[in-house]
Amino acid sequence: MTTSPEIRSAAEEELVARFRTVAKAYVDDLQSQGRLVEVGGANVLERLRTEIEGRGAFSDVHQKTADVICDTCAYPRAVADRIATALQRAGVLRDGPEPQHDRADTPAPQPSPSTRGALVMHREPGAAPSPKPAPAPPRPVPAAAAFREGVQAAAGWDASLARAESVAVQLRAEHAGRLEAMQIAADAERVTVAIKAVSLQDWTYWLAAIGARVDVVTRQAGYAQIAPGRVDGVDVHLTAHEVPRLLAEAMTAAGEGFYLWGRVYDLTVPQVDRQGRAWLYLGMRKQDGMPMLTGRGSTVQAPLASVVVQDGPLLPEQSPALPSAVAGGEL
């Protein structure tokens, strides 16, 4: 039996109504947070190309469902494809024709009054009687419950993708003038940032920009240094090219260099914390090699790692500039 495409079934009407509810709640939430943004034209064209190339991998049922979501809820095609995929995994959408059930036109014979309520059992010769009927097969999960689970999973996934896209737009806007920035883009549920550092100041700037902890564990990958961060609850992945070379040069140039958590500290120079206190290294170390620092004008000593975690990051103290007459040799 074929159904006219202009007539929607009850299941389709329920699907449309629920998606309208999810879409309205999602858009209202973005508007209340002030995070409803528009992506640039280049990103839109790139997404359109990806959508067109990827449509060939989807079934007809998947594509028709995504079309309904786009037309009804005004979702982007990528989001509609993800929702349709989640519904397929939940078992709401199935490929292939619907199963046909044969129904007899003649009514089933009615039992006589004397046999109503009786249970007819067939016994094999020599078999013991079994008063219990065979257990009924397990009932399938109702389509409505599977639909709700699929919508909830798709809505949660969609919200995380939207948060990542919003953070990417925010970072691009806040750091648009940075010449070392190569790329800032949303990658599924996270944001990736790529820079080509000219100095270690670029490296420390972006560590702060992506919300990296002062005790973040960075690692080298070829000619780049990798660091994780977090902005507004979204994971940010920083790839900083040329930083390993810059760190090696800083270690060579330092009077007594010490590498800790992606930074090189010159222990011959006083280090200033966020409170403006200067910390001096007097040549003492712990058994594990961690330098011990002493606050200027104080006898309190603390390991470098503890000072960094409590009041870091630390910056080298800048020597005061000399007057031009003194700098030129005149007294």
Salt bridges, closest charged atoms under 4 A:
GLU14 OE2 - ARG18 NE 2.98
ASP28 OD2 - LYS24 NZ 2.96
GLU46 OE2 - ARG49 NH2 2.46
GLU53 OE2 - ARG49 NH1 2.88
ASP67 OD1 - ARG77 NH1 2.30
ASP81 OD1 - ARG77 NE 3.38
GLU165 OE1 - ARG47 NH2 2.56
GLU165 OE2 - ARG172 NH2 3.93
GLU174 OE1 - HIS175 NE2 3.82
GLU180 OE2 - ARG178 NE 2.63
ASP187 OD2 - ARG190 NH2 3.57
ASP202 OD1 - ARG178 NH2 3.18
ASP215 OD1 - ARG213 NE 2.96
ASP235 OD1 - ARG230 NH1 2.31
GLU242 OE1 - ARG245 NE 3.08
GLU249 OE2 - ARG245 NH1 2.93
GLU256 OE2 - ARG285 NH2 3.15
ASP273 OD2 - ARG277 NE 3.28
ASP311 OD2 - ARG277 NH2 2.62
GLU317 OE2 - ARG296 NH1 2.89
